[in-house]
Amino acid sequence: MRYVKLGSTGVDVSPICLGCMSFGVPERGAHPWSLDEDAARPILRLALENGVNFFDTANVYSDGTSEEIVGGVLGELARRDEIVLATKVRGRMRPGPNGQGLSRKAILAEIDNSLRRLRTDYVDLYQIHRFDPQTPVEETLEALDDVVSAGKARYIGASSMYAWQFSKMLYTSEIEGLSKFVTMQDHYNLLYREEEREMLPLCADRGVGVIPWSPLARGRLTRDWDAATARSETDEFGRELYRPGDSSVVARVAEVAANRGVTRAQVALAWLLHHPVVTAPIVGVTRADHLTDALGSLELELTEGEVSRLEEPYEPHTIAGH
């Protein structure tokens, strides 16, 4: 495994991050395709055996059971100091007016809840799960700084938001002398490239590592446009992200993959990895061969002509995923 730095930090991570939204008790969340602990264990073991050390989950995934599964299995299979464990905070975790958001009250409560479920004393990367317009950024940043100062998180990160919002948070943390965001987990793939306008240049300028979610566009980039899966048939959020015109990009991915004798997933991930600002795409899998396929992208280097061929059909999209 060839490890890379997480943004401008000194920590080394695998250039593929295993996304853990696919792990959880199906009855406890919105994902009937989620894998329980017995099904998740061999995938997590395979990841570790192949050098993957970067794992991303969130408190809201399957009502906290993703964190429970990830923490329990990784606790059995890996030494804590050898893995980079990330989770997120913001979504609703309980009823009531303070059961969600990025207030000081919510953050300080939810970090402890996440640590309990993950069975660890700290997370390596604690991320805000979108922007919270109802909470002053100073309050959020001061609470996150306290989490880092208390040793409950090594680094902090952010996720999908407008570039002006992220810039405001970066600037505020700098002038106040608070812990700075080291990563941006945003929506970025061959079907959705709006991040190239402002967010990616901002991250490049500030040394923020980009760890894209949905790098395979909810699987759209791995199969024919009209093909369906168990996830796509129940993924209401995913239906909002892409549109019929994106099928031309999917066709180009298939074309390049066929010409190179590799899989479509490998082409789509290799395209992301050729961008210097991208640290590690977050790849969610429900089968072992999905993970093996993703790891194969690390050996694929696209030519300039292939990159141009893949990018040429793209048409601007409305902002989605924030």
Buried (B, 14 or more C-beta within 10 A) or exposed (E): BEBBBBBEBEBBBBBBBBBBBBBBBBEBBBBEBBBBBEBBBBBBBBBBEBBBBBBBBBBBBBBBBBBBBBBBBBBEBBEEEEBBBBBBBBBEBEEEEEEBBBBBBBBBBBBEBBBEBBBBEBBBBBBBBBBBEEBEBEBBBBBBBBBBEEEBBBBBBBBBBEBEBBBBBBEBBEEEEBBBBBBBBBBBBBBBBBBBEBBBEBBEEBEBBBBBBBBBBBBBBBBEBEEEBEBBEEBEEBEEBBEEEBBEBBEBBBBBBEEBEBBBBBBBBBBBBBBEBBBBBBBBBBEEEBBEBBBBBBEBEBEEEBBEBBBEBBEEBEEBBE
